[in-house]
Amino acid sequence: MERSKGAILILSGPSGSGKSSLCKTLFKEIKNAYFSVSTTTRTPREGEIEGKHYHFVSKEKFLEGIEENFFLEWAEVHGNYYGTSKESVESALAQGKLVVFDIDIQGHRNIKESYPELTTSVFITTPTQQELRERLVLRGTDDKETIDLRVMHAYTEMKHIKEFDFVIVNRDLKESEKLLLSIARAALSKRILYDVESLVARWKSKETPKTPNSQQGI
């Protein structure tokens, strides 16, 4: 691998917009991807696994982490805390991996501030508010009050689209998958990820010696 460091890909957007489904395809196709597992104080949903979907901790433990500067970024969302470990991100970047985040607007802003050159961000949304509501209802994990809150929060998030590098309006999952994969591969090809001097030196050291004919342009 010629890259000297890894890249960051941020996925953000309303809950229910399809980020989780798109992530599954991304990790199938991008072998060197690492999903940044957030720490949260919320209760696990049915089927969620500790260490795979989230690190679940108490509010007290989370607040200790804030005091100890453990988190690269953190936020309070819908009454629960979410945060990202500094150490795990730095380790993955040092290994040249694509570090993928599924975080909110505030988290996106903090990560981009910490790693402006390494970060590529994508805002994922449904075509309409009504479609988002229908998806949340079909998901069956939230009551009406929670869904209403999520839809209201989604509108607030939509107002920040201009802060992102790319936007995917998730009308068709297959088409959205293709778009996201293209963006991910481009993120891993940024010039800043390469030690250009070493790249040029290696290129020169493997140069094919010129023959008399090649010197004459034949």
Backbone hydrogen bonds, N-H to C=O, Kabsch-Sander energy under -0.5 kcal/mol:
donor,donor_aa,acceptor,acceptor_aa,energy
4,S,193,L,-2.9
5,K,193,L,-1.2
6,G,93,L,-1.7
7,A,97,K,-1.3
8,I,118,L,-2.5
9,L,99,V,-2.9
10,I,120,T,-2.7
11,L,9,L,-0.5
11,L,101,F,-3.3
12,S,122,V,-2.3
17,S,14,P,-1.8
22,L,18,G,-2.1
23,C,19,K,-2.3
24,K,20,S,-1.6
25,T,21,S,-1.3
26,L,22,L,-2.1
27,F,23,C,-2.4
28,K,24,K,-1.1
29,E,25,T,-1.9
30,I,26,L,-2.7
31,K,29,E,-0.9
33,A,30,I,-1.2
34,Y,98,L,-3.1
36,S,34,Y,-0.6
36,S,100,V,-2.7
37,V,35,F,-0.9
38,S,36,S,-0.6
39,T,83,G,-2.8
40,T,55,H,-2.8
41,T,81,Y,-1.8
48,E,45,R,-2.1
51,G,54,Y,-3.0
52,K,49,I,-1.6
53,H,49,I,-2.4
54,Y,49,I,-0.9
55,H,38,S,-2.6
56,F,54,Y,-0.7
57,V,40,T,-2.7
57,V,55,H,-0.5
62,F,58,S,-2.1
63,L,59,K,-2.6
64,E,60,E,-1.7
65,G,61,K,-1.8
66,I,62,F,-1.8
67,E,63,L,-2.0
68,E,64,E,-2.0
69,N,66,I,-1.4
70,F,65,G,-2.8
72,L,84,T,-3.6
73,E,84,T,-0.7
75,A,82,Y,-2.6
77,V,75,A,-0.5
77,V,80,N,-3.4
80,N,77,V,-2.2
82,Y,75,A,-2.7
83,G,39,T,-2.1
84,T,73,E,-2.4
86,K,70,F,-2.0
89,V,85,S,-1.1
90,E,86,K,-2.4
91,S,87,E,-2.1
92,A,88,S,-2.0
93,L,89,V,-2.4
94,A,90,E,-2.1
95,Q,91,S,-1.1
96,G,93,L,-1.8
97,K,92,A,-2.1
98,L,32,N,-2.0
99,V,7,A,-3.2
99,V,97,K,-0.8
100,V,34,Y,-2.9
100,V,98,L,-0.7
101,F,9,L,-2.7
103,I,11,L,-1.5
103,I,101,F,-0.5
108,H,104,D,-2.6
109,R,105,I,-2.2
110,N,106,Q,-2.1
111,I,107,G,-2.6
112,K,108,H,-2.4
113,E,109,R,-1.6
114,S,110,N,-1.8
115,Y,111,I,-2.7
119,T,115,Y,-1.3
120,T,8,I,-2.3
122,V,10,I,-2.8
123,F,166,F,-2.7
124,I,12,S,-3.4
124,I,122,V,-0.6
125,T,168,I,-2.3
132,L,128,T,-1.6
133,R,129,Q,-2.4
134,E,130,Q,-2.3
135,R,131,E,-2.2
136,L,132,L,-2.3
137,V,133,R,-2.2
138,L,134,E,-2.4
139,R,135,R,-1.9
140,G,136,L,-1.0
140,G,137,V,-0.6
141,T,136,L,-0.5
147,I,143,D,-2.4
148,D,144,K,-2.7
149,L,145,E,-1.8
150,R,146,T,-2.5
151,V,147,I,-2.6
152,M,148,D,-2.1
153,H,149,L,-2.5
154,A,150,R,-2.3
155,Y,151,V,-1.6
156,T,152,M,-1.3
157,E,153,H,-2.1
158,M,154,A,-2.5
159,K,155,Y,-1.0
160,H,157,E,-2.3
161,I,158,M,-1.5
163,E,160,H,-2.0
164,F,161,I,-2.3
165,D,121,S,-0.5
166,F,121,S,-1.8
168,I,123,F,-2.8
169,V,167,V,-0.5
170,N,125,T,-3.1
170,N,168,I,-0.9
171,R,169,V,-2.2
176,S,172,D,-2.4
177,E,173,L,-2.4
178,K,174,K,-1.8
179,L,175,E,-2.0
180,L,176,S,-2.5
181,L,177,E,-2.4
182,S,178,K,-1.9
183,I,179,L,-2.0
184,A,180,L,-2.6
185,R,181,L,-2.3
186,A,182,S,-1.9
187,A,183,I,-2.3
188,L,184,A,-1.5
189,S,186,A,-1.4
190,K,187,A,-0.9
193,L,190,K,-1.5
194,Y,191,R,-1.9
195,D,2,E,-0.5
196,V,194,Y,-1.3
199,L,195,D,-2.4
200,V,196,V,-2.6
201,A,197,E,-2.2
202,R,198,S,-2.6
203,W,199,L,-2.2
204,K,200,V,-2.6
205,S,201,A,-2.2
206,K,202,R,-1.2
207,E,204,K,-1.5
215,Q,211,T,-2.0
216,Q,212,P,-1.0
217,G,214,S,-1.1
218,I,213,N,-2.3
